[in-house]
Amino acid sequence: MKQIIIDVSDDGEIRLETKGFTGKACIEESEFIKELLGKEKSRQLTPVYYQKVKQTIKKYLHLCG
Amino acid sequence: MSHISKIELEIKDLEALKNACKVLGFQFMENQKEFIWYGKWMGNQPLPTGITEDDIGKCDHAIRVPNAIFEVGVIRKDNSWILLWDNWIGGGLEPDLGKDAGILKQAYSVEAVKKLARKKGYRIVQKKMPQKVRLSLCLP
């Protein structure tokens, strides 16, 4: 499941985490939260970020008649 | 997990700030141009960028906190709003406002995110956890 998790501590600190996204989609999907709340101070990319979105590759066999 | 970001808060949505005040039981004083503070700048703390000694006590709106003598000033700065208050212990703001107004900033962030996420059609789950509030937004 795709999720954006926002933790706001009692001292006002904001931490945003995305889950279930692959590749750059997590950045795009959570951009509106960052724009709404202020400035991004730091960003840590996790291994899933570097995974490529699944692509269907069609291969054709050359048939000799 | 895909990425983790830390965000420095800027108050951009005045309606969300008003809602946060309502949630916390504070009174948002629309167009109140002065806020109550000690009245004399002691110079013991740095002022926010763009605020001078002469600006203290002046505001565009104010926030009244029950049981506190002092008030919080809400000041327009470019495209956002800054909060200004005197944190002298005798003013009584810190117990309800939190250290560095953290409780008000937390309530504002929660209200602002909920408002926009709702508009965008996200399913929102809010959970109070030790020392923080968690909002989980699920994509439809």
N, CA and C atoms of all chains as a GROMACS GRO file, in nm:
protein
  615
    1MET      N    1   0.083  -0.120   0.000
    1MET     CA    2   0.000   0.000   0.000
    1MET      C    3   0.088   0.126   0.000
    2LYS      N    4   0.049   0.223  -0.081
    2LYS     CA    5   0.127   0.348  -0.086
    2LYS      C    6   0.083   0.441   0.026
    3GLN      N    7   0.178   0.487   0.103
    3GLN     CA    8   0.146   0.569   0.221
    3GLN      C    9   0.244   0.685   0.234
    4ILE      N   10   0.192   0.798   0.285
    4ILE     CA   11   0.278   0.909   0.325
    4ILE      C   12   0.256   0.924   0.475
    5ILE      N   13   0.362   0.911   0.552
    5ILE     CA   14   0.349   0.919   0.697
    5ILE      C   15   0.416   1.047   0.745
    6ILE      N   16   0.340   1.127   0.819
    6ILE     CA   17   0.394   1.253   0.871
    6ILE      C   18   0.393   1.247   1.022
    7ASP      N   19   0.510   1.258   1.083
    7ASP     CA   20   0.521   1.261   1.228
    7ASP      C   21   0.552   1.404   1.271
    8VAL      N   22   0.468   1.459   1.358
    8VAL     CA   23   0.494   1.595   1.409
    8VAL      C   24   0.516   1.582   1.559
    9SER      N   25   0.637   1.612   1.602
    9SER     CA   26   0.670   1.594   1.743
    9SER      C   27   0.611   1.708   1.827
   10ASP      N   28   0.608   1.687   1.958
   10ASP     CA   29   0.553   1.788   2.048
   10ASP      C   30   0.635   1.918   2.047
   11ASP      N   31   0.757   1.911   1.996
   11ASP     CA   32   0.834   2.037   1.985
   11ASP      C   33   0.827   2.094   1.843
   12GLY      N   34   0.732   2.041   1.763
   12GLY     CA   35   0.704   2.101   1.632
   12GLY      C   36   0.787   2.049   1.517
   13GLU      N   37   0.874   1.951   1.542
   13GLU     CA   38   0.958   1.898   1.434
   13GLU      C   39   0.877   1.806   1.343
   14ILE      N   40   0.901   1.817   1.213
   14ILE     CA   41   0.822   1.741   1.116
   14ILE      C   42   0.912   1.642   1.040
   15ARG      N   43   0.867   1.519   1.038
   15ARG     CA   44   0.940   1.414   0.966
   15ARG      C   45   0.842   1.346   0.871
   16LEU      N   46   0.879   1.337   0.750
   16LEU     CA   47   0.790   1.276   0.649
   16LEU      C   48   0.854   1.150   0.594
   17GLU      N   49   0.776   1.047   0.580
   17GLU     CA   50   0.829   0.920   0.530
   17GLU      C   51   0.730   0.864   0.428
   18THR      N   52   0.782   0.815   0.319
   18THR     CA   53   0.692   0.754   0.220
   18THR      C   54   0.716   0.604   0.220
   19LYS      N   55   0.611   0.529   0.198
   19LYS     CA   56   0.621   0.383   0.197
   19LYS      C   57   0.545   0.327   0.077
   20GLY      N   58   0.598   0.223   0.021
   20GLY     CA   59   0.526   0.152  -0.085
   20GLY      C   60   0.544   0.211  -0.225
   21PHE      N   61   0.626   0.315  -0.235
   21PHE     CA   62   0.649   0.374  -0.368
   21PHE      C   63   0.777   0.314  -0.428
   22THR      N   64   0.786   0.318  -0.556
   22THR     CA   65   0.908   0.275  -0.622
   22THR      C   66   0.960   0.392  -0.705
   23GLY      N   67   1.089   0.411  -0.699
   23GLY     CA   68   1.151   0.516  -0.779
   23GLY      C   69   1.114   0.656  -0.733
   24LYS      N   70   1.112   0.748  -0.827
   24LYS     CA   71   1.093   0.890  -0.796
   24LYS      C   72   0.949   0.926  -0.759
   25ALA      N   73   0.857   0.834  -0.775
   25ALA     CA   74   0.715   0.862  -0.748
   25ALA      C   75   0.694   0.914  -0.606
   26CYS      N   76   0.776   0.867  -0.511
   26CYS     CA   77   0.759   0.907  -0.371
   26CYS      C   78   0.786   1.056  -0.353
   27ILE      N   79   0.883   1.108  -0.429
   27ILE     CA   80   0.917   1.251  -0.420
   27ILE      C   81   0.801   1.333  -0.476
   28GLU      N   82   0.754   1.290  -0.593
   28GLU     CA   83   0.645   1.364  -0.658
   28GLU      C   84   0.517   1.361  -0.575
   29GLU      N   85   0.483   1.245  -0.523
   29GLU     CA   86   0.357   1.229  -0.448
   29GLU      C   87   0.356   1.306  -0.316
   30SER      N   88   0.474   1.326  -0.257
   30SER     CA   89   0.478   1.392  -0.126
   30SER      C   90   0.515   1.540  -0.136
   31GLU      N   91   0.536   1.586  -0.259
   31GLU     CA   92   0.580   1.724  -0.279
   31GLU      C   93   0.481   1.826  -0.220
   32PHE      N   94   0.352   1.796  -0.232
   32PHE     CA   95   0.250   1.893  -0.186
   32PHE      C   96   0.258   1.914  -0.035
   33ILE      N   97   0.300   1.812   0.039
   33ILE     CA   98   0.313   1.825   0.185
   33ILE      C   99   0.430   1.918   0.217
   34LYS      N  100   0.539   1.898   0.146
   34LYS     CA  101   0.658   1.980   0.170
   34LYS      C  102   0.630   2.126   0.136
   35GLU      N  103   0.562   2.147   0.025
   35GLU     CA  104   0.527   2.285  -0.015
   35GLU      C  105   0.434   2.350   0.087
   36LEU      N  106   0.344   2.269   0.140
   36LEU     CA  107   0.245   2.320   0.236
   36LEU      C  108   0.312   2.358   0.369
   37LEU      N  109   0.402   2.271   0.416
   37LEU     CA  110   0.454   2.290   0.551
   37LEU      C  111   0.581   2.374   0.559
   38GLY      N  112   0.652   2.388   0.451
   38GLY     CA  113   0.772   2.474   0.460
   38GLY      C  114   0.883   2.429   0.370
   39LYS      N  115   1.002   2.420   0.430
   39LYS     CA  116   1.120   2.387   0.349
   39LYS      C  117   1.174   2.250   0.390
   40GLU      N  118   1.220   2.176   0.292
   40GLU     CA  119   1.280   2.046   0.323
   40GLU      C  120   1.422   2.070   0.374
   41LYS      N  121   1.449   2.025   0.496
   41LYS     CA  122   1.582   2.046   0.557
   41LYS      C  123   1.679   1.936   0.516
   42SER      N  124   1.627   1.814   0.508
   42SER     CA  125   1.712   1.701   0.470
   42SER      C  126   1.627   1.594   0.403
   43ARG      N  127   1.693   1.515   0.320
   43ARG     CA  128   1.623   1.406   0.252
   43ARG      C  129   1.715   1.283   0.249
   44GLN      N  130   1.660   1.172   0.291
   44GLN     CA  131   1.737   1.048   0.290
   44GLN      C  132   1.666   0.949   0.198
   45LEU      N  133   1.736   0.909   0.094
   45LEU     CA  134   1.675   0.815   0.000
   45LEU      C  135   1.702   0.672   0.048
   46THR      N  136   1.604   0.588   0.033
   46THR     CA  137   1.619   0.450   0.077
   46THR      C  138   1.635   0.359  -0.046
   47PRO      N  139   1.682   0.237  -0.028
   47PRO     CA  140   1.712   0.152  -0.145
   47PRO      C  141   1.598   0.140  -0.245
   48VAL      N  142   1.475   0.141  -0.196
   48VAL     CA  143   1.361   0.124  -0.287
   48VAL      C  144   1.354   0.239  -0.389
   49TYR      N  145   1.407   0.355  -0.346
   49TYR     CA  146   1.404   0.471  -0.433
   49TYR      C  147   1.474   0.439  -0.566
   50TYR      N  148   1.580   0.361  -0.556
   50TYR     CA  149   1.662   0.335  -0.674
   50TYR      C  150   1.607   0.222  -0.763
   51GLN      N  151   1.500   0.157  -0.714
   51GLN     CA  152   1.441   0.051  -0.795
   51GLN      C  153   1.367   0.109  -0.915
   52LYS      N  154   1.385   0.044  -1.025
   52LYS     CA  155   1.317   0.093  -1.146
   52LYS      C  156   1.172   0.047  -1.147
   53VAL      N  157   1.089   0.130  -1.201
   53VAL     CA  158   0.949   0.093  -1.216
   53VAL      C  159   0.941  -0.023  -1.314
   54LYS      N  160   0.858  -0.122  -1.277
   54LYS     CA  161   0.846  -0.241  -1.362
   54LYS      C  162   0.802  -0.206  -1.504
   55GLN      N  163   0.873  -0.256  -1.598
   55GLN     CA  164   0.835  -0.230  -1.737
   55GLN      C  165   0.811  -0.363  -1.808
   56THR      N  166   0.714  -0.363  -1.892
   56THR     CA  167   0.689  -0.484  -1.970
   56THR      C  168   0.772  -0.478  -2.096
   57ILE      N  169   0.855  -0.576  -2.113
   57ILE     CA  170   0.939  -0.578  -2.232
   57ILE      C  171   0.888  -0.687  -2.325
   58LYS      N  172   0.858  -0.648  -2.443
   58LYS     CA  173   0.808  -0.747  -2.540
   58LYS      C  174   0.925  -0.795  -2.626
   59LYS      N  175   0.937  -0.921  -2.635
   59LYS     CA  176   1.043  -0.976  -2.720
   59LYS      C  177   0.978  -1.054  -2.834
   60TYR      N  178   1.031  -1.035  -2.947
   60TYR     CA  179   0.976  -1.106  -3.063
   60TYR      C  180   1.078  -1.208  -3.115
   61LEU      N  181   1.031  -1.322  -3.142
   61LEU     CA  182   1.120  -1.425  -3.196
   61LEU      C  183   1.116  -1.417  -3.347
   62HIS      N  184   1.230  -1.424  -3.402
   62HIS     CA  185   1.234  -1.426  -3.548
   62HIS      C  186   1.194  -1.565  -3.595
   63LEU      N  187   1.093  -1.570  -3.669
   63LEU     CA  188   1.049  -1.700  -3.720
   63LEU      C  189   1.097  -1.715  -3.865
   64CYS      N  190   1.163  -1.822  -3.889
   64CYS     CA  191   1.211  -1.843  -4.025
   64CYS      C  192   1.116  -1.938  -4.098
   65GLY      N  193   1.072  -1.904  -4.208
   65GLY     CA  194   0.980  -1.990  -4.280
   65GLY      C  195   1.045  -2.050  -4.402
   66MET      N  196   0.979   0.137   0.212
   66MET     CA  197   1.021   0.274   0.238
   66MET      C  198   1.085   0.334   0.114
   67SER      N  199   1.062   0.456   0.088
   67SER     CA  200   1.121   0.515  -0.032
   67SER      C  201   1.211   0.635   0.001
   68HIS      N  202   1.163   0.725   0.085
   68HIS     CA  203   1.252   0.831   0.131
   68HIS      C  204   1.199   0.894   0.259
   69ILE      N  205   1.290   0.959   0.331
   69ILE     CA  206   1.255   1.024   0.457
   69ILE      C  207   1.302   1.170   0.447
   70SER      N  208   1.213   1.262   0.480
   70SER     CA  209   1.251   1.404   0.476
   70SER      C  210   1.224   1.470   0.609
   71LYS      N  211   1.305   1.568   0.642
   71LYS     CA  212   1.276   1.653   0.758
   71LYS      C  213   1.240   1.791   0.705
   72ILE      N  214   1.136   1.848   0.763
   72ILE     CA  215   1.084   1.974   0.709
   72ILE      C  216   1.089   2.084   0.815
   73GLU      N  217   1.134   2.201   0.772
   73GLU     CA  218   1.134   2.318   0.861
   73GLU      C  219   1.003   2.392   0.839
   74LEU      N  220   0.927   2.407   0.946
   74LEU     CA  221   0.792   2.461   0.932
   74LEU      C  222   0.788   2.609   0.895
   75GLU      N  223   0.700   2.639   0.800
   75GLU     CA  224   0.663   2.777   0.767
   75GLU      C  225   0.512   2.782   0.775
   76ILE      N  226   0.456   2.880   0.842
   76ILE     CA  227   0.310   2.890   0.852
   76ILE      C  228   0.258   2.967   0.732
   77LYS      N  229   0.184   2.896   0.646
   77LYS     CA  230   0.137   2.959   0.522
   77LYS      C  231  -0.015   2.966   0.517
   78ASP      N  232  -0.083   2.885   0.597
   78ASP     CA  233  -0.228   2.874   0.589
   78ASP      C  234  -0.291   2.929   0.718
   79LEU      N  235  -0.342   3.051   0.707
   79LEU     CA  236  -0.398   3.117   0.826
   79LEU      C  237  -0.522   3.044   0.879
   80GLU      N  238  -0.601   2.987   0.787
   80GLU     CA  239  -0.721   2.913   0.830
   80GLU      C  240  -0.682   2.791   0.913
   81ALA      N  241  -0.575   2.724   0.871
   81ALA     CA  242  -0.528   2.607   0.948
   81ALA      C  243  -0.478   2.652   1.086
   82LEU      N  244  -0.418   2.770   1.093
   82LEU     CA  245  -0.371   2.822   1.222
   82LEU      C  246  -0.491   2.852   1.313
   83LYS      N  247  -0.597   2.906   1.254
   83LYS     CA  248  -0.720   2.934   1.331
   83LYS      C  249  -0.780   2.803   1.383
   84ASN      N  250  -0.781   2.701   1.297
   84ASN     CA  251  -0.834   2.569   1.339
   84ASN      C  252  -0.749   2.510   1.450
   85ALA      N  253  -0.618   2.526   1.439
   85ALA     CA  254  -0.527   2.474   1.542
   85ALA      C  255  -0.557   2.540   1.677
   86CYS      N  256  -0.584   2.671   1.674
   86CYS     CA  257  -0.616   2.745   1.797
   86CYS      C  258  -0.746   2.688   1.858
   87LYS      N  259  -0.843   2.661   1.771
   87LYS     CA  260  -0.971   2.606   1.817
   87LYS      C  261  -0.949   2.471   1.885
   88VAL      N  262  -0.871   2.386   1.822
   88VAL     CA  263  -0.842   2.252   1.875
   88VAL      C  264  -0.776   2.262   2.013
   89LEU      N  265  -0.686   2.359   2.028
   89LEU     CA  266  -0.612   2.372   2.154
   89LEU      C  267  -0.685   2.455   2.260
   90GLY      N  268  -0.797   2.513   2.221
   90GLY     CA  269  -0.873   2.596   2.314
   90GLY      C  270  -0.818   2.737   2.327
   91PHE      N  271  -0.738   2.780   2.228
   91PHE     CA  272  -0.684   2.916   2.225
   91PHE      C  273  -0.785   3.005   2.150
   92GLN      N  274  -0.770   3.134   2.169
   92GLN     CA  275  -0.860   3.228   2.101
   92GLN      C  276  -0.782   3.304   1.994
   93PHE      N  277  -0.824   3.292   1.870
   93PHE     CA  278  -0.758   3.365   1.761
   93PHE      C  279  -0.821   3.503   1.751
   94MET      N  280  -0.744   3.607   1.774
   94MET     CA  281  -0.796   3.744   1.777
   94MET      C  282  -0.768   3.811   1.642
   95GLU      N  283  -0.866   3.798   1.554
   95GLU     CA  284  -0.853   3.850   1.418
   95GLU      C  285  -0.830   4.002   1.420
   96ASN      N  286  -0.729   4.046   1.347
   96ASN     CA  287  -0.697   4.190   1.330
   96ASN      C  288  -0.658   4.262   1.459
   97GLN      N  289  -0.624   4.190   1.562
   97GLN     CA  290  -0.572   4.256   1.683
   97GLN      C  291  -0.428   4.299   1.652
   98LYS      N  292  -0.400   4.425   1.659
   98LYS     CA  293  -0.273   4.476   1.608
   98LYS      C  294  -0.161   4.484   1.712
   99GLU      N  295  -0.191   4.451   1.834
   99GLU     CA  296  -0.086   4.449   1.937
   99GLU      C  297  -0.104   4.324   2.022
  100PHE      N  298   0.008   4.268   2.069
  100PHE     CA  299  -0.003   4.154   2.160
  100PHE      C  300   0.067   4.187   2.292
  101ILE      N  301   0.016   4.127   2.398
  101ILE     CA  302   0.070   4.157   2.531
  101ILE      C  303   0.203   4.083   2.552
  102TRP      N  304   0.302   4.156   2.597
  102TRP     CA  305   0.432   4.098   2.632
  102TRP      C  306   0.491   4.179   2.747
  103TYR      N  307   0.613   4.148   2.785
  103TYR     CA  308   0.673   4.216   2.900
  103TYR      C  309   0.681   4.368   2.880
  104GLY      N  310   0.701   4.408   2.756
  104GLY     CA  311   0.700   4.551   2.724
  104GLY      C  312   0.836   4.614   2.712
  105LYS      N  313   0.938   4.541   2.754
  105LYS     CA  314   1.074   4.595   2.742
  105LYS      C  315   1.167   4.484   2.693
  106TRP      N  316   1.233   4.511   2.584
  106TRP     CA  317   1.321   4.411   2.524
  106TRP      C  318   1.451   4.399   2.605
  107MET      N  319   1.478   4.279   2.655
  107MET     CA  320   1.594   4.257   2.740
  107MET      C  321   1.717   4.213   2.658
  108GLY      N  322   1.694   4.180   2.533
  108GLY     CA  323   1.805   4.145   2.445
  108GLY      C  324   1.871   4.012   2.478
  109ASN      N  325   1.800   3.927   2.552
  109ASN     CA  326   1.861   3.800   2.594
  109ASN      C  327   1.837   3.685   2.496
  110GLN      N  328   1.763   3.712   2.391
  110GLN     CA  329   1.738   3.606   2.292
  110GLN      C  330   1.740   3.666   2.152
  111PRO      N  331   1.784   3.589   2.053
  111PRO     CA  332   1.784   3.645   1.917
  111PRO      C  333   1.642   3.665   1.864
  112LEU      N  334   1.625   3.770   1.787
  112LEU     CA  335   1.494   3.796   1.727
  112LEU      C  336   1.486   3.725   1.591
  113PRO      N  337   1.365   3.688   1.549
  113PRO     CA  338   1.354   3.624   1.416
  113PRO      C  339   1.404   3.719   1.307
  114THR      N  340   1.450   3.661   1.196
  114THR     CA  341   1.500   3.740   1.084
  114THR      C  342   1.394   3.841   1.039
  115GLY      N  343   1.436   3.964   1.023
  115GLY     CA  344   1.344   4.067   0.972
  115GLY      C  345   1.264   4.136   1.081
  116ILE      N  346   1.280   4.094   1.206
  116ILE     CA  347   1.207   4.156   1.317
  116ILE      C  348   1.305   4.239   1.399
  117THR      N  349   1.268   4.363   1.425
  117THR     CA  350   1.354   4.449   1.506
  117THR      C  351   1.287   4.469   1.642
  118GLU      N  352   1.365   4.529   1.730
  118GLU     CA  353   1.315   4.557   1.866
  118GLU      C  354   1.185   4.638   1.862
  119ASP      N  355   1.178   4.731   1.766
  119ASP     CA  356   1.059   4.817   1.756
  119ASP      C  357   0.933   4.740   1.711
  120ASP      N  358   0.955   4.625   1.647
  120ASP     CA  359   0.841   4.547   1.597
  120ASP      C  360   0.775   4.465   1.707
  121ILE      N  361   0.844   4.443   1.818
  121ILE     CA  362   0.789   4.355   1.922
  121ILE      C  363   0.665   4.420   1.982
  122GLY      N  364   0.562   4.341   1.990
  122GLY     CA  365   0.436   4.391   2.044
  122GLY      C  366   0.337   4.429   1.935
  123LYS      N  367   0.389   4.443   1.811
  123LYS     CA  368   0.299   4.475   1.699
  123LYS      C  369   0.271   4.346   1.621
  124CYS      N  370   0.150   4.336   1.570
  124CYS     CA  371   0.114   4.214   1.496
  124CYS      C  372  -0.002   4.240   1.401
  125ASP      N  373  -0.033   4.140   1.320
  125ASP     CA  374  -0.150   4.147   1.231
  125ASP      C  375  -0.271   4.080   1.294
  126HIS      N  376  -0.244   3.976   1.372
  126HIS     CA  377  -0.346   3.906   1.450
  126HIS      C  378  -0.279   3.863   1.581
  127ALA      N  379  -0.358   3.817   1.674
  127ALA     CA  380  -0.297   3.770   1.799
  127ALA      C  381  -0.366   3.643   1.846
  128ILE      N  382  -0.299   3.571   1.934
  128ILE     CA  383  -0.356   3.448   1.990
  128ILE      C  384  -0.357   3.461   2.141
  129ARG      N  385  -0.475   3.439   2.200
  129ARG     CA  386  -0.488   3.441   2.346
  129ARG      C  387  -0.488   3.298   2.398
  130VAL      N  388  -0.406   3.275   2.496
  130VAL     CA  389  -0.395   3.142   2.556
  130VAL      C  390  -0.456   3.149   2.696
  131PRO      N  391  -0.555   3.063   2.726
  131PRO     CA  392  -0.617   3.070   2.859
  131PRO      C  393  -0.512   3.051   2.968
  132ASN      N  394  -0.530   3.116   3.077
  132ASN     CA  395  -0.439   3.109   3.193
  132ASN      C  396  -0.305   3.180   3.171
  133ALA      N  397  -0.283   3.237   3.054
  133ALA     CA  398  -0.158   3.310   3.031
  133ALA      C  399  -0.185   3.459   3.030
  134ILE      N  400  -0.088   3.536   3.078
  134ILE     CA  401  -0.103   3.682   3.077
  134ILE      C  402  -0.060   3.736   2.940
  135PHE      N  403   0.051   3.681   2.890
  135PHE     CA  404   0.102   3.728   2.760
  135PHE      C  405   0.024   3.664   2.644
  136GLU      N  406   0.042   3.723   2.526
  136GLU     CA  407  -0.024   3.672   2.406
  136GLU      C  408   0.080   3.641   2.297
  137VAL      N  409   0.034   3.576   2.193
  137VAL     CA  410   0.121   3.543   2.080
  137VAL      C  411   0.083   3.635   1.964
  138GLY      N  412   0.183   3.697   1.903
  138GLY     CA  413   0.158   3.781   1.786
  138GLY      C  414   0.171   3.699   1.659
  139VAL      N  415   0.083   3.723   1.564
  139VAL     CA  416   0.090   3.656   1.434
  139VAL      C  417   0.121   3.765   1.332
  140ILE      N  418   0.237   3.753   1.269
  140ILE     CA  419   0.286   3.862   1.184
  140ILE      C  420   0.308   3.814   1.041
  141ARG      N  421   0.257   3.892   0.948
  141ARG     CA  422   0.272   3.860   0.805
  141ARG      C  423   0.415   3.887   0.762
  142LYS      N  424   0.477   3.789   0.699
  142LYS     CA  425   0.614   3.807   0.650
  142LYS      C  426   0.622   3.742   0.513
  143ASP      N  427   0.633   3.823   0.410
  143ASP     CA  428   0.630   3.776   0.271
  143ASP      C  429   0.505   3.689   0.247
  144ASN      N  430   0.527   3.562   0.213
  144ASN     CA  431   0.411   3.476   0.186
  144ASN      C  432   0.375   3.386   0.302
  145SER      N  433   0.429   3.414   0.417
  145SER     CA  434   0.398   3.327   0.531
  145SER      C  435   0.372   3.412   0.656
  146TRP      N  436   0.349   3.343   0.766
  146TRP     CA  437   0.320   3.410   0.893
  146TRP      C  438   0.420   3.365   0.997
  147ILE      N  439   0.466   3.458   1.078
  147ILE     CA  440   0.554   3.416   1.186
  147ILE      C  441   0.485   3.441   1.321
  148LEU      N  442   0.523   3.360   1.417
  148LEU     CA  443   0.468   3.374   1.552
  148LEU      C  444   0.573   3.443   1.638
  149LEU      N  445   0.529   3.539   1.716
  149LEU     CA  446   0.621   3.610   1.803
  149LEU      C  447   0.559   3.618   1.942
  150TRP      N  448   0.635   3.582   2.042
  150TRP     CA  449   0.583   3.585   2.178
  150TRP      C  450   0.698   3.601   2.275
  151ASP      N  451   0.665   3.643   2.395
  151ASP     CA  452   0.764   3.661   2.501
  151ASP      C  453   0.756   3.536   2.589
  152ASN      N  454   0.866   3.462   2.596
  152ASN     CA  455   0.861   3.335   2.668
  152ASN      C  456   0.903   3.347   2.815
  153TRP      N  457   0.903   3.470   2.867
  153TRP     CA  458   0.932   3.488   3.010
  153TRP      C  459   0.832   3.405   3.091
  154ILE      N  460   0.883   3.333   3.188
  154ILE     CA  461   0.802   3.236   3.261
  154ILE      C  462   0.677   3.298   3.325
  155GLY      N  463   0.691   3.424   3.368
  155GLY     CA  464   0.579   3.493   3.433
  155GLY      C  465   0.464   3.522   3.338
  156GLY      N  466   0.493   3.519   3.208
  156GLY     CA  467   0.389   3.544   3.107
  156GLY      C  468   0.292   3.426   3.093
  157GLY      N  469   0.336   3.310   3.135
  157GLY     CA  470   0.248   3.194   3.142
  157GLY      C  471   0.217   3.124   3.012
  158LEU      N  472   0.292   3.153   2.906
  158LEU     CA  473   0.258   3.092   2.776
  158LEU      C  474   0.310   2.949   2.760
  159GLU      N  475   0.429   2.924   2.812
  159GLU     CA  476   0.496   2.798   2.780
  159GLU      C  477   0.420   2.670   2.819
  160PRO      N  478   0.354   2.663   2.934
  160PRO     CA  479   0.288   2.536   2.967
  160PRO      C  480   0.187   2.490   2.861
  161ASP      N  481   0.113   2.582   2.802
  161ASP     CA  482   0.013   2.543   2.700
  161ASP      C  483   0.066   2.551   2.558
  162LEU      N  484   0.158   2.642   2.538
  162LEU     CA  485   0.210   2.667   2.402
  162LEU      C  486   0.321   2.568   2.367
  163GLY      N  487   0.388   2.517   2.470
  163GLY     CA  488   0.500   2.425   2.449
  163GLY      C  489   0.629   2.501   2.432
  164LYS      N  490   0.737   2.428   2.444
  164LYS     CA  491   0.869   2.490   2.427
  164LYS      C  492   0.884   2.530   2.280
  165ASP      N  493   0.924   2.652   2.258
  165ASP     CA  494   0.937   2.707   2.123
  165ASP      C  495   0.805   2.698   2.045
  166ALA      N  496   0.694   2.710   2.119
  166ALA     CA  497   0.556   2.702   2.062
  166ALA      C  498   0.532   2.569   1.990
  167GLY      N  499   0.603   2.464   2.032
  167GLY     CA  500   0.595   2.333   1.966
  167GLY      C  501   0.454   2.277   1.959
  168ILE      N  502   0.376   2.295   2.064
  168ILE     CA  503   0.241   2.238   2.066
  168ILE      C  504   0.151   2.308   1.964
  169LEU      N  505   0.166   2.440   1.954
  169LEU     CA  506   0.088   2.515   1.855
  169LEU      C  507   0.135   2.480   1.713
  170LYS      N  508   0.265   2.468   1.695
  170LYS     CA  509   0.319   2.433   1.563
  170LYS      C  510   0.274   2.292   1.522
  171GLN      N  511   0.270   2.204   1.619
  171GLN     CA  512   0.225   2.066   1.592
  171GLN      C  513   0.078   2.066   1.548
  172ALA      N  514  -0.005   2.138   1.626
  172ALA     CA  515  -0.148   2.143   1.593
  172ALA      C  516  -0.169   2.208   1.456
  173TYR      N  517  -0.091   2.312   1.426
  173TYR     CA  518  -0.102   2.378   1.296
  173TYR      C  519  -0.068   2.279   1.183
  174SER      N  520   0.045   2.209   1.198
  174SER     CA  521   0.089   2.115   1.094
  174SER      C  522  -0.018   2.010   1.069
  175VAL      N  523  -0.075   1.957   1.175
  175VAL     CA  524  -0.178   1.853   1.165
  175VAL      C  525  -0.299   1.908   1.090
  176GLU      N  526  -0.345   2.026   1.130
  176GLU     CA  527  -0.464   2.084   1.066
  176GLU      C  528  -0.439   2.116   0.919
  177ALA      N  529  -0.320   2.171   0.890
  177ALA     CA  530  -0.289   2.210   0.751
  177ALA      C  531  -0.282   2.086   0.662
  178VAL      N  532  -0.216   1.980   0.710
  178VAL     CA  533  -0.202   1.858   0.629
  178VAL      C  534  -0.339   1.794   0.608
  179LYS      N  535  -0.418   1.785   0.716
  179LYS     CA  536  -0.550   1.721   0.705
  179LYS      C  537  -0.638   1.794   0.603
  180LYS      N  538  -0.634   1.926   0.608
  180LYS     CA  539  -0.718   2.007   0.519
  180LYS      C  540  -0.683   1.981   0.372
  181LEU      N  541  -0.555   1.985   0.340
  181LEU     CA  542  -0.514   1.968   0.201
  181LEU      C  543  -0.527   1.822   0.156
  182ALA      N  544  -0.491   1.730   0.244
  182ALA     CA  545  -0.498   1.587   0.208
  182ALA      C  546  -0.643   1.546   0.181
  183ARG      N  547  -0.734   1.602   0.260
  183ARG     CA  548  -0.878   1.573   0.242
  183ARG      C  549  -0.921   1.621   0.102
  184LYS      N  550  -0.876   1.744   0.068
  184LYS     CA  551  -0.911   1.802  -0.063
  184LYS      C  552  -0.860   1.713  -0.176
  185LYS      N  553  -0.743   1.653  -0.155
  185LYS     CA  554  -0.683   1.571  -0.259
  185LYS      C  555  -0.736   1.428  -0.259
  186GLY      N  556  -0.826   1.399  -0.165
  186GLY     CA  557  -0.890   1.268  -0.164
  186GLY      C  558  -0.815   1.157  -0.092
  187TYR      N  559  -0.720   1.194  -0.008
  187TYR     CA  560  -0.646   1.092   0.068
  187TYR      C  561  -0.730   1.041   0.185
  188ARG      N  562  -0.708   0.916   0.223
  188ARG     CA  563  -0.767   0.863   0.345
  188ARG      C  564  -0.667   0.896   0.456
  189ILE      N  565  -0.717   0.956   0.565
  189ILE     CA  566  -0.626   1.006   0.670
  189ILE      C  567  -0.651   0.931   0.800
  190VAL      N  568  -0.544   0.885   0.861
  190VAL     CA  569  -0.553   0.824   0.994
  190VAL      C  570  -0.463   0.907   1.087
  191GLN      N  571  -0.522   0.959   1.195
  191GLN     CA  572  -0.446   1.040   1.292
  191GLN      C  573  -0.429   0.960   1.420
  192LYS      N  574  -0.306   0.954   1.469
  192LYS     CA  575  -0.279   0.875   1.589
  192LYS      C  576  -0.189   0.953   1.683
  193LYS      N  577  -0.231   0.962   1.811
  193LYS     CA  578  -0.145   1.028   1.912
  193LYS      C  579  -0.048   0.923   1.963
  194MET      N  580   0.079   0.952   1.953
  194MET     CA  581   0.182   0.859   1.999
  194MET      C  582   0.268   0.931   2.104
  195PRO      N  583   0.354   0.858   2.176
  195PRO     CA  584   0.436   0.929   2.276
  195PRO      C  585   0.519   1.040   2.212
  196GLN      N  586   0.501   1.159   2.259
  196GLN     CA  587   0.574   1.280   2.215
  196GLN      C  588   0.556   1.318   2.067
  197LYS      N  589   0.453   1.262   2.003
  197LYS     CA  590   0.429   1.305   1.865
  197LYS      C  591   0.287   1.269   1.819
  198VAL      N  592   0.250   1.330   1.707
  198VAL     CA  593   0.124   1.294   1.642
  198VAL      C  594   0.161   1.237   1.504
  199ARG      N  595   0.100   1.124   1.469
  199ARG     CA  596   0.128   1.064   1.339
  199ARG      C  597   0.007   1.074   1.248
  200LEU      N  598   0.030   1.124   1.129
  200LEU     CA  599  -0.074   1.126   1.026
  200LEU      C  600  -0.033   1.029   0.916
  201SER      N  601  -0.120   0.935   0.887
  201SER     CA  602  -0.091   0.842   0.777
  201SER      C  603  -0.187   0.873   0.663
  202LEU      N  604  -0.134   0.906   0.550
  202LEU     CA  605  -0.216   0.936   0.433
  202LEU      C  606  -0.207   0.820   0.336
  203CYS      N  607  -0.321   0.765   0.303
  203CYS     CA  608  -0.322   0.651   0.211
  203CYS      C  609  -0.381   0.695   0.077
  204LEU      N  610  -0.313   0.656  -0.025
  204LEU     CA  611  -0.360   0.693  -0.159
  204LEU      C  612  -0.486   0.614  -0.195
  205PRO      N  613  -0.578   0.683  -0.258
  205PRO     CA  614  -0.702   0.613  -0.294
  205PRO      C  615  -0.674   0.503  -0.399
   0.00000   0.00000   0.00000
